[in-house]
Amino acid sequence: MPTDHACQSAAESAAQALDSLRPFLPPGSPRGAGGFDDWATGAAALLVVLAGLRADRPGELTLWHARIGDQLHGALGLHVAGAEGLRPVLPSRGWDALAALQHKARELLTDLAGVGRPGRPVELSRQLDLVEDACAGALRRITVPPEAAVRCAAALAEAAGSLFGLHPAPPPRCTPPPPAAAEATASPLPPDWTTSILF
């Protein structure tokens, strides 16, 4: 089960990822100047990701895709279209935000451990990839440049995956060829013209 420390670290990582978006937010947005260096903001974004991980049925996934834009808008403190006149839903603050994150993560783990679902850990990794792509697309739609959106979405997915012990695979290492192979493929040395002239 995700510990308090794991949830705090994940929320901090998510907040740092969101903080990189500040230069691209619309002028006058609530988060545009203050930054996202608090647990609550990171936890709010991770709750969006966890909701996507639980939406593993076609109808649920479609509904989550339809709402992800508004949910990320809310996490970033941006205006949500159609919310005029409605009381804003205030996010949890401090330890309450971490408790909400921990609760949702444990619910997802309980679902993964359900009877008759032995392959769910693999599915979780695949679902995380889908959620990452969806988050990147939603960020691009709010004027975030593609590269920045992809980096932020990848960081959010990595933070969410860390709650379950999932980590991105390291890039493949380039193993240098053995000395014999390197010598065989090396270009031949230029002729020693000094020796050739002497003889």
C-alpha positions in Angstrom: 0.0 0.0 0.0 1.3 3.5 -0.8 2.8 5.0 2.3 2.5 8.6 3.5 6.0 9.3 2.3 5.4 7.8 -1.1 2.3 9.9 -1.6 4.1 13.1 -0.5 7.0 12.4 -2.8 4.6 11.7 -5.7 2.6 14.9 -5.0 5.8 17.0 -4.9 7.0 15.5 -8.1 3.7 16.2 -9.8 3.7 19.8 -8.5 7.2 20.4 -9.9 6.0 19.0 -13.3 3.1 21.4 -13.3 5.3 24.3 -12.2 7.1 24.0 -15.6 3.9 25.0 -17.3 3.7 28.5 -15.7 5.2 30.4 -18.7 2.5 28.9 -21.0 -0.7 29.6 -18.9 -3.1 32.3 -20.0 -2.4 35.7 -18.5 -4.2 36.4 -15.2 -4.7 32.7 -14.4 -4.7 32.1 -10.6 -1.7 29.8 -10.9 0.2 31.8 -13.4 2.4 33.7 -10.9 2.3 31.7 -7.7 3.6 28.4 -8.9 2.6 24.8 -8.1 5.0 24.0 -5.3 2.4 22.7 -2.9 1.2 19.2 -2.2 -2.4 19.9 -2.9 -1.8 21.0 -6.5 0.3 17.9 -7.3 -2.2 15.7 -5.5 -5.1 17.2 -7.5 -3.3 16.4 -10.8 -2.5 12.9 -9.6 -6.1 12.2 -8.7 -6.9 13.0 -12.4 -4.4 10.4 -13.4 -5.6 7.8 -11.0 -9.2 8.3 -12.2 -7.9 7.5 -15.7 -6.2 4.3 -14.4 -9.5 3.1 -12.9 -11.4 3.8 -16.0 -10.6 0.5 -17.6 -14.0 -0.2 -19.2 -15.0 1.4 -22.5 -17.8 3.5 -21.2 -15.8 4.7 -18.2 -12.7 5.5 -20.3 -14.8 7.5 -22.8 -16.3 9.6 -19.9 -12.9 10.1 -18.4 -11.5 11.3 -21.7 -14.4 13.8 -22.0 -13.7 15.2 -18.6 -9.9 15.2 -18.4 -9.6 18.7 -19.9 -11.9 20.3 -17.3 -10.2 18.3 -14.5 -6.8 19.5 -15.5 -8.1 23.0 -15.9 -9.3 22.8 -12.3 -6.0 21.4 -11.0 -4.2 24.2 -12.7 -6.6 26.8 -11.4 -7.8 27.8 -14.8 -11.4 28.7 -15.8 -13.6 25.8 -16.6 -16.0 26.4 -19.4 -19.7 26.1 -18.4 -18.9 26.5 -14.7 -20.2 30.1 -14.5 -22.4 30.6 -11.5 -21.5 27.3 -9.9 -19.7 27.1 -6.5 -16.1 26.1 -7.2 -15.0 22.8 -5.8 -12.1 23.7 -3.5 -9.3 21.1 -3.5 -8.2 19.5 -0.3 -5.2 21.2 1.3 -2.1 20.0 3.2 -2.4 16.5 4.7 -6.0 16.2 3.6 -4.8 16.3 0.0 -2.3 13.5 0.6 -4.9 11.5 2.5 -7.3 11.7 -0.5 -4.5 10.7 -2.9 -3.5 7.7 -0.6 -7.2 6.6 -0.4 -7.7 6.6 -4.2 -4.4 4.8 -4.7 -5.4 2.1 -2.2 -8.7 1.7 -3.9 -6.9 1.1 -7.2 -4.6 -1.5 -5.6 -7.6 -3.3 -4.1 -9.2 -3.4 -7.5 -5.9 -4.8 -9.0 -5.8 -7.5 -6.3 -9.4 -8.6 -7.1 -10.2 -12.2 -7.7 -9.9 -13.3 -11.3 -7.7 -10.4 -12.4 -4.1 -11.9 -12.3 -2.9 -9.9 -15.3 -3.9 -6.4 -14.0 -0.3 -5.2 -13.1 0.6 -5.5 -16.7 -2.7 -3.8 -17.7 -1.9 -1.0 -15.2 1.4 -0.2 -17.0 -0.4 -0.1 -20.3 -3.2 2.0 -19.0 -0.7 4.4 -17.6 0.8 4.9 -21.1 -2.7 5.7 -22.4 -3.4 8.1 -19.6 0.0 9.8 -20.2 -0.9 10.3 -23.9 -4.4 11.7 -22.9 -2.9 14.1 -20.4 -0.4 15.4 -23.0 -3.2 16.0 -25.5 -5.3 17.8 -22.9 -2.3 20.1 -22.0 -1.7 20.9 -25.7 -5.3 22.1 -25.9 -4.6 24.7 -23.3 -1.9 26.4 -25.2 1.0 24.4 -23.8 3.6 23.7 -26.5 3.8 20.0 -27.6 7.2 19.3 -26.1 6.4 20.9 -22.8 3.1 19.0 -22.7 4.7 15.7 -23.4 7.4 16.3 -20.7 4.8 17.3 -18.1 2.5 14.4 -18.9 5.4 11.9 -18.6 6.4 13.4 -15.3 2.8 13.1 -14.0 2.6 9.5 -15.2 6.0 8.7 -13.5 4.8 10.2 -10.3 1.6 8.2 -10.4 3.4 5.0 -11.2 5.7 5.5 -8.3 2.8 5.0 -6.0 2.6 1.4 -7.2 6.3 0.7 -7.6 6.2 1.3 -11.4 9.1 3.2 -12.9 9.9 4.0 -16.5 12.4 1.7 -18.1 15.8 3.2 -18.4 17.0 4.0 -21.9 19.0 1.2 -23.5 22.7 1.4 -22.8 25.1 1.4 -25.7 27.6 -1.4 -25.0 31.0 -0.8 -26.6 32.2 -3.6 -28.8 34.9 -5.9 -27.5 38.5 -4.9 -28.3 38.9 -7.6 -31.0 35.8 -6.5 -32.8 36.7 -2.8 -32.5 40.1 -3.6 -34.0 38.6 -5.6 -36.8 36.2 -2.8 -37.8 38.7 0.0 -37.4 40.0 1.8 -40.4 43.4 0.7 -41.6 46.3 2.9 -40.5 47.7 5.1 -43.2 51.0 3.9 -44.7 54.2 4.9 -43.0 55.6 6.9 -45.8 58.9 7.5 -44.1 59.6 3.8 -43.9 58.6 3.3 -47.5 61.0 5.9 -48.7 63.9 4.5 -46.8 63.5 1.1 -48.4 
